[in-house]
Amino acid sequence: RLTGQQQEINNLIQRKNAVDEENARLKNEFSNLNQKFKDKSQELKDTEECAQKKEEQNSLVIKNLEEENKGLNICCADLLNDLEKLRKQEAQWKTEKSGNDARIK
């Protein structure tokens, strides 16, 4: 009976050792996965921060371009007004020249 109990104890010790080894392996695997999770979380955070900075930069560039566009539109409007005035002046001079040419003849 004692030998049977000793054998049972040995079997239980072997099972305990196997469970301990499996537990150590799972703890190691969990630790590795946890580290990968932390790394990926940091990578995601960095990526989100970078995306936010890029978005802010893009917004600033768009704002600057819109301001520049407004200035260019004003400049174009001024140039078109100047062109219209010059065309009217040209038409007036042609009329005067035509009148002068007629008087000279």
C-alpha positions as CSV (number, residue, x, y, z in Angstrom):
1,R,0.0,0.0,0.0
2,L,2.9,2.3,0.9
3,T,4.5,1.7,-2.5
4,G,1.2,2.5,-4.2
5,Q,0.9,5.8,-2.3
6,Q,4.6,6.6,-3.0
7,Q,3.9,5.9,-6.7
8,E,0.8,8.2,-6.5
9,I,2.9,10.9,-4.8
10,N,5.5,10.6,-7.6
11,N,2.9,10.8,-10.2
12,L,1.4,13.9,-8.6
13,I,4.9,15.5,-8.3
14,Q,5.4,14.8,-12.0
15,R,2.0,16.4,-12.8
16,K,2.8,19.3,-10.6
17,N,6.2,19.8,-12.3
18,A,4.5,19.6,-15.7
19,V,1.9,22.1,-14.6
20,D,4.6,24.4,-13.2
21,E,6.5,24.2,-16.5
22,E,3.3,24.9,-18.5
23,N,2.5,27.8,-16.1
24,A,6.0,29.2,-16.6
25,R,5.7,28.9,-20.4
26,L,2.3,30.6,-20.3
27,K,3.6,33.3,-18.1
28,N,6.5,33.9,-20.5
29,E,4.1,33.9,-23.4
30,F,1.8,36.3,-21.6
31,S,4.7,38.6,-20.8
32,N,5.8,38.6,-24.4
33,L,2.3,39.3,-25.7
34,N,1.9,42.0,-23.0
35,Q,5.1,43.6,-24.2
36,K,4.0,43.4,-27.8
37,F,0.7,45.0,-26.8
38,K,2.5,47.9,-25.0
39,D,4.8,48.4,-28.0
40,K,1.8,48.4,-30.4
41,S,-0.1,50.8,-28.1
42,Q,2.8,53.2,-28.1
43,E,3.2,52.8,-31.8
44,L,-0.5,53.6,-32.2
45,K,-0.2,56.6,-29.9
46,D,2.8,57.9,-31.8
47,T,1.0,57.4,-35.1
48,E,-2.0,59.3,-33.9
49,E,0.1,62.1,-32.6
50,C,1.9,62.3,-35.9
51,A,-1.4,62.2,-37.8
52,Q,-2.7,65.0,-35.6
53,K,0.4,67.1,-36.2
54,K,0.2,66.5,-40.0
55,E,-3.5,67.5,-39.9
56,E,-2.7,70.7,-38.0
57,Q,0.1,71.5,-40.5
58,N,-2.3,70.8,-43.4
59,S,-4.9,73.0,-41.9
60,L,-2.4,75.8,-41.5
61,V,-1.2,75.3,-45.1
62,I,-4.8,75.4,-46.3
63,K,-5.5,78.5,-44.2
64,N,-2.4,80.2,-45.6
65,L,-3.3,79.2,-49.2
66,E,-6.8,80.6,-48.7
67,E,-5.4,83.9,-47.5
68,E,-3.0,84.0,-50.4
69,N,-5.9,83.2,-52.8
70,K,-7.9,86.0,-51.3
71,G,-5.0,88.4,-51.9
72,L,-4.6,87.1,-55.5
73,N,-8.3,87.5,-56.2
74,I,-8.2,91.1,-55.0
75,C,-5.1,91.7,-57.1
76,C,-6.8,90.2,-60.1
77,A,-9.9,92.4,-59.5
78,D,-7.7,95.5,-59.3
79,L,-5.8,94.5,-62.5
80,L,-9.1,93.9,-64.3
81,N,-10.4,97.4,-63.2
82,D,-7.1,98.9,-64.4
83,L,-7.4,97.1,-67.7
84,E,-11.0,98.4,-68.1
85,K,-9.9,101.9,-67.4
86,L,-7.0,101.6,-69.9
87,R,-9.4,100.3,-72.5
88,K,-11.7,103.2,-72.0
89,Q,-8.8,105.6,-72.1
90,E,-7.6,103.9,-75.3
91,A,-11.0,104.2,-76.9
92,Q,-11.1,107.9,-75.9
93,W,-7.6,108.5,-77.3
94,K,-8.6,106.7,-80.6
95,T,-11.7,108.9,-80.8
96,E,-9.6,112.0,-80.2
97,K,-6.9,110.8,-82.7
98,S,-9.6,110.1,-85.2
99,G,-11.0,113.6,-84.7
100,N,-7.5,115.1,-84.9
101,D,-6.7,113.1,-88.0
102,A,-10.0,114.4,-89.6
103,R,-9.1,118.0,-88.7
104,I,-5.6,117.6,-90.1
105,K,-7.0,116.3,-93.4
